[in-house]
Amino acid sequence: MEWGPDADRIGVVATAGEPGRAGAQCMKVLVAEDSLVSRHLLEVSLRRWDFEPISAGDGNEAWEILQREDAPSMAILDWIMPGLTGLEICRLIRQFGREPYTYVLLLTSKSEKADLLEGMEAGADDYITKPFEQNELKVRLRAGRRIVELHSELLFAREALREQATRDSLTRIWNRHSILDILEKELARASREARPLGLVMFDLDHFKHANDTYGHLAGDSVLRETIARVGSTLRLYDALGRYGGEEFLIVLPGCDAQSSVNQAERTRQLIQSQPVLASGFEIPVTASFGVTTMVPEKPASSQNLIRIADEAMYRAKRLGRNRVEFLPGDSSLEPADIPPLHSLAV
């Protein structure tokens, strides 16, 4: 069957579902067509082909839909229609380069090779000339959907690889490389905006003893539960990462010495508030905290802040563990000049 005379301004856009879930639901299709008759014909056919049609009366409306958060991932655009033309929309799609990838099938009455090449150079993936048979459009849509679904799967796999590269495999918080990168960026931001930055390093007390006594599976459970407790005390824009073993870093944007110590103390109390149930055992958990801060008047490097936070943490261990110790992020201070922790008491 061939489309009638109204078929010279037909545009169709299809969208996949969530990455990794392509094909799990009807793919949405935008019909960009100013002719009510042609739109209706396409809507009927698309429903029969297991698409969910969405209509637009001109190119401007079609482009508006393509910019939405749930924008379509496949497009069949008529070359000539009111407002933006299909060719102009195609160029805009490629210019913005959104993801998931937008597959473009250009619908045109132009049959000259130069015109078709112009469409492909604008970013179209394929084209179909009018008049055409319904089955031809159906086959092209099916091929486009396969490409959209494959790209969604690739995006899902890419995100999974990114997760593996940036997250600690056991606790799912930032790994060492990522938390150090975050610290560098937050230090640069703090200097630029003249704001303080807090850094907390903490270590679980006697964790090796817990591993040896209850087993490594129980130790893993202790780490996961402890980190879940720590995460519950943080703001959305704070960052928590595993520095190594049972040592962890917390980056606190905008926190001065008092605020950073307060945060560390709240976290310490929550960790020790109740034992962790693991492998049938109730395992008591405590942690020692070292806190330091960078203030705008005295910028410090990330390496220096980590060194000072580490010194403060080991000071907490030497003084009996399960406590918070503070050292200022100014390496020029002598030990005698360092204020005692009680001066920053909660």
C-alpha positions, 0 to 999 in steps of 0.5 A: 500500500502507498501513502496518499497525497498527504504523505509528503509531510510525514515525520516519525520519531521513536524512543527506546526505554531505559538503558539496558531495558530496551524493548521491555515496553512499546517504543514511543513514536512522534508523528510530526505532520501538519496534515490531520489525515496523514497523522491519523494514518500513521498513528493507526499503522504505528499502533499495529506495529507495536509503537506508541504514537505521539503527534506533533503538528509541525517541526517546532513542536517536534523539536520541543518534544525531542528536547524533553528529559524522556526525549525519543531515541529514534527519529523519522523526519519529513524533509519539508514541514511547517516550522523547522524542517526535518533537515534542520531538526536533524542538524540540531540533534547532531549538534547537541549530541544527546544520549541515548543516541537519536537514530534519524530516518529522513522522509523525503520526496526528493530523489536527486542524489545530491539532495539525499547526500545533503540529508545524510551529511546533516546527520541522517542515518537513513532515508526513505523516498515518497511515495513508499509502501507501508511495509518499507517504512515498517522494515526501516523502523524495525531496523532503527529500533534494533540500533536504538536498543543496541545503543541502549545496551552499550550505554548500560554496559558503559555505565557499569564499567564506569561504576566498576572504575570509580566505586569500591567493589565492597562498600560501593562508595568512591574508591581511592582514585575517585575520592582523591580526585574529588578532594582535588576538585573541591580544594580548587572550588574552595579556593576559588569561592573563598570557602573552607573545606573539611577533611576527615580520615577515620579508621575502624578500631581493631578491625583485624581482630574482628576479621580473625575472630569472626571471619572475613565474611563477617568483616565484610558485613561490618564494613558495609554496615559501618559505611552505610551508617556513615553515609546516613550522616552526610549531606548530598554534596559531601563525599565518602571514599575508601582510602585503603583497607579500613581507612576512609576519607570524608570531604566536607565542602564549606565546613570550618574546623568546628563544623568538621569536628561536629560531623566527625563526632556525630559519625563516631557516635553513630558507628558505636551506637549498636553492634553490627549483626554479622554471621550470627554474631553481634560485633561491636564497632568503633572508629578513630577520627582525624580531622583537618581543614583548609581555610581560604587564607591558608591554602593547602595541597591535598597531599598535605591535608591528607598527611595532617588528617592521618596524623590526627587520626593516629593521635586519636588511636594513641590517646585511646581510640574511639575518639576525634582529634583535630589538627589544623591544615597549616603545616607551618604550625609547631605541635606546641601551637596546635589547639587542644581538641577540647577547644573545639568541643561539640 
